[in-house]
Amino acid sequence: MSENSGLSRRRVNTVPVSSSSDPSSSSVTSHAGSAFAGGNKIAFDPRDLERDEEESKAGGKIPPLTLMEEVLLLGLKDHQASLPV
Amino acid sequence: MQGYLSFWNDNISYALRGCILIELALRRRIAVHKDPNRRRLPLAERLIEVTDDRQTGETILDETLRMMKAQESERMSINSWVDLLSGTPTRSPYPNNSDPLAYSITGETWNVLKIGYQLKQVRERLAKGLVDKGVLRTEKRNFLLFDMATHPVADLRVKDAVVSRVVALLTAGTSAVPPAALEAPGTQMRTLRTVCLACSAYAASVLDNAFAKLGYEERETAFARCDDILAEFSAWPFGTNSPGGSGSKRREGPRIAMGSSGNSGREAVVGLLVEVRKELVGGDEDTGCELVAGVLEVLSKLDSLL
């Protein structure tokens, strides 16, 4: 894989602890892991820090959808679609 | 074609612009300009200031925030901003008022007039954002003569969760705010967020869509409840619209027809006010929430609700 190809999987910044006795651990920790809830490892992203700062200033977690998105979603009927207007 | 987000519903476009301002205020980026004299002005005429110009990561919010930051030298009212974002800068011509739109269409102001144009495709861009978030998907549909990209719901759970929150809020029978009406614990401003969601959906005329599973009476009661909530939250401090005052006249018909359903409803609205007041930062000095109240006031004046 070439270094300058557009997409590549993010790598975890931390070096796996060398004292680990599990032989499979190095291969498990070498990629960024799952972003889904329950995934064991997520790459460190500079944006994580911004998000923490955001949360402390805003007084809590920012919900996944914005108010605009929620209102738009309420306007859609199930199994139907929005027209690009 | 029934069920498509109707492209003849202009209210939703207008309400979405209001939602941009509310979301920025909830995220503590903008607020009503702190000027002790502002209290003489009607709520919707008070000026907006940028209190924090850090990006939010949501393109439409960030675009709006940049425009507002650029306009800081000549701050504009809540009313003017909702109009401008909607591309209708002529709705409030106050000749004797300090509203900059009324007298100067020069340099900076001219740039501002372009905002409506720039934000024109808000609905389509929001839909694309929801595709990125995995909630909608993109589909090419053939409409007789032309192909068009449409965005059906991909993850019904997300939509159902939004519907459930609104329905739980508007059908609550006691003063306790039902947990089902709220986002996950730890979410910032979560009571006020659902209030804003219900009120904006009401102003956008998309609320009956959320009431699909309710019977006729429940639906009418929920509408009347939303009307009460909007009346209370479109005043600052929240809850200072006198009961039975000008704010809550609109749906008198159905409410009278329903007889005594008003009491538990009143309790629920009062309970909601109590919970939201706990979320305010500095109580009546929370200028961010003062802005939210102002936007709700603007939305409450929409034709759809009169």
HADDOCK unambig.tbl for C-alpha pairs under 7 A between the chains (distance, minus, plus):
assign (segid A and resid 58 and name CA) (segid B and resid 27 and name CA) 5.71 0.50 0.50
assign (segid A and resid 58 and name CA) (segid B and resid 28 and name CA) 6.23 0.50 0.50
assign (segid A and resid 58 and name CA) (segid B and resid 188 and name CA) 6.50 0.50 0.50
assign (segid A and resid 59 and name CA) (segid B and resid 188 and name CA) 5.48 0.50 0.50
assign (segid A and resid 60 and name CA) (segid B and resid 186 and name CA) 5.45 0.50 0.50
assign (segid A and resid 60 and name CA) (segid B and resid 187 and name CA) 5.03 0.50 0.50
assign (segid A and resid 60 and name CA) (segid B and resid 188 and name CA) 4.01 0.50 0.50
assign (segid A and resid 61 and name CA) (segid B and resid 186 and name CA) 5.82 0.50 0.50
assign (segid A and resid 61 and name CA) (segid B and resid 187 and name CA) 4.28 0.50 0.50
assign (segid A and resid 61 and name CA) (segid B and resid 188 and name CA) 5.32 0.50 0.50
assign (segid A and resid 62 and name CA) (segid B and resid 187 and name CA) 5.96 0.50 0.50
assign (segid A and resid 62 and name CA) (segid B and resid 188 and name CA) 6.16 0.50 0.50
assign (segid A and resid 63 and name CA) (segid B and resid 187 and name CA) 6.28 0.50 0.50
assign (segid A and resid 66 and name CA) (segid B and resid 23 and name CA) 6.84 0.50 0.50
assign (segid A and resid 67 and name CA) (segid B and resid 19 and name CA) 6.01 0.50 0.50
assign (segid A and resid 67 and name CA) (segid B and resid 23 and name CA) 6.19 0.50 0.50
assign (segid A and resid 67 and name CA) (segid B and resid 197 and name CA) 6.39 0.50 0.50
assign (segid A and resid 68 and name CA) (segid B and resid 16 and name CA) 5.55 0.50 0.50
assign (segid A and resid 68 and name CA) (segid B and resid 19 and name CA) 5.44 0.50 0.50
assign (segid A and resid 68 and name CA) (segid B and resid 20 and name CA) 6.48 0.50 0.50
assign (segid A and resid 69 and name CA) (segid B and resid 126 and name CA) 6.18 0.50 0.50
assign (segid A and resid 70 and name CA) (segid B and resid 162 and name CA) 6.67 0.50 0.50
assign (segid A and resid 71 and name CA) (segid B and resid 197 and name CA) 6.64 0.50 0.50
assign (segid A and resid 71 and name CA) (segid B and resid 200 and name CA) 6.99 0.50 0.50
assign (segid A and resid 71 and name CA) (segid B and resid 201 and name CA) 5.60 0.50 0.50
assign (segid A and resid 73 and name CA) (segid B and resid 159 and name CA) 6.31 0.50 0.50
assign (segid A and resid 74 and name CA) (segid B and resid 163 and name CA) 6.81 0.50 0.50
assign (segid A and resid 74 and name CA) (segid B and resid 206 and name CA) 6.26 0.50 0.50
assign (segid A and resid 74 and name CA) (segid B and resid 209 and name CA) 6.77 0.50 0.50
assign (segid A and resid 74 and name CA) (segid B and resid 210 and name CA) 6.15 0.50 0.50
assign (segid A and resid 75 and name CA) (segid B and resid 5 and name CA) 5.80 0.50 0.50
assign (segid A and resid 75 and name CA) (segid B and resid 206 and name CA) 4.98 0.50 0.50
assign (segid A and resid 75 and name CA) (segid B and resid 209 and name CA) 6.56 0.50 0.50
assign (segid A and resid 76 and name CA) (segid B and resid 3 and name CA) 6.85 0.50 0.50
assign (segid A and resid 76 and name CA) (segid B and resid 4 and name CA) 6.45 0.50 0.50
assign (segid A and resid 76 and name CA) (segid B and resid 5 and name CA) 5.36 0.50 0.50
assign (segid A and resid 77 and name CA) (segid B and resid 3 and name CA) 5.49 0.50 0.50
assign (segid A and resid 77 and name CA) (segid B and resid 4 and name CA) 6.94 0.50 0.50
assign (segid A and resid 78 and name CA) (segid B and resid 153 and name CA) 6.46 0.50 0.50
assign (segid A and resid 79 and name CA) (segid B and resid 152 and name CA) 6.02 0.50 0.50
assign (segid A and resid 79 and name CA) (segid B and resid 153 and name CA) 6.07 0.50 0.50
assign (segid A and resid 80 and name CA) (segid B and resid 3 and name CA) 6.22 0.50 0.50
assign (segid A and resid 80 and name CA) (segid B and resid 4 and name CA) 5.98 0.50 0.50
assign (segid A and resid 80 and name CA) (segid B and resid 152 and name CA) 5.13 0.50 0.50
assign (segid A and resid 80 and name CA) (segid B and resid 153 and name CA) 6.79 0.50 0.50
assign (segid A and resid 81 and name CA) (segid B and resid 4 and name CA) 5.41 0.50 0.50
assign (segid A and resid 81 and name CA) (segid B and resid 5 and name CA) 6.96 0.50 0.50
assign (segid A and resid 81 and name CA) (segid B and resid 150 and name CA) 5.55 0.50 0.50
assign (segid A and resid 81 and name CA) (segid B and resid 151 and name CA) 4.75 0.50 0.50
assign (segid A and resid 81 and name CA) (segid B and resid 152 and name CA) 3.85 0.50 0.50
assign (segid A and resid 81 and name CA) (segid B and resid 153 and name CA) 6.79 0.50 0.50
assign (segid A and resid 82 and name CA) (segid B and resid 4 and name CA) 5.26 0.50 0.50
assign (segid A and resid 82 and name CA) (segid B and resid 5 and name CA) 4.93 0.50 0.50
assign (segid A and resid 82 and name CA) (segid B and resid 150 and name CA) 5.53 0.50 0.50
assign (segid A and resid 82 and name CA) (segid B and resid 151 and name CA) 5.24 0.50 0.50
assign (segid A and resid 82 and name CA) (segid B and resid 152 and name CA) 6.55 0.50 0.50
assign (segid A and resid 83 and name CA) (segid B and resid 4 and name CA) 6.76 0.50 0.50
assign (segid A and resid 83 and name CA) (segid B and resid 5 and name CA) 6.62 0.50 0.50
assign (segid A and resid 83 and name CA) (segid B and resid 150 and name CA) 5.37 0.50 0.50
assign (segid A and resid 84 and name CA) (segid B and resid 124 and name CA) 5.07 0.50 0.50
assign (segid A and resid 84 and name CA) (segid B and resid 150 and name CA) 6.65 0.50 0.50
assign (segid A and resid 85 and name CA) (segid B and resid 7 and name CA) 6.53 0.50 0.50
assign (segid A and resid 85 and name CA) (segid B and resid 121 and name CA) 6.90 0.50 0.50
assign (segid A and resid 85 and name CA) (segid B and resid 123 and name CA) 6.74 0.50 0.50
assign (segid A and resid 85 and name CA) (segid B and resid 124 and name CA) 6.16 0.50 0.50
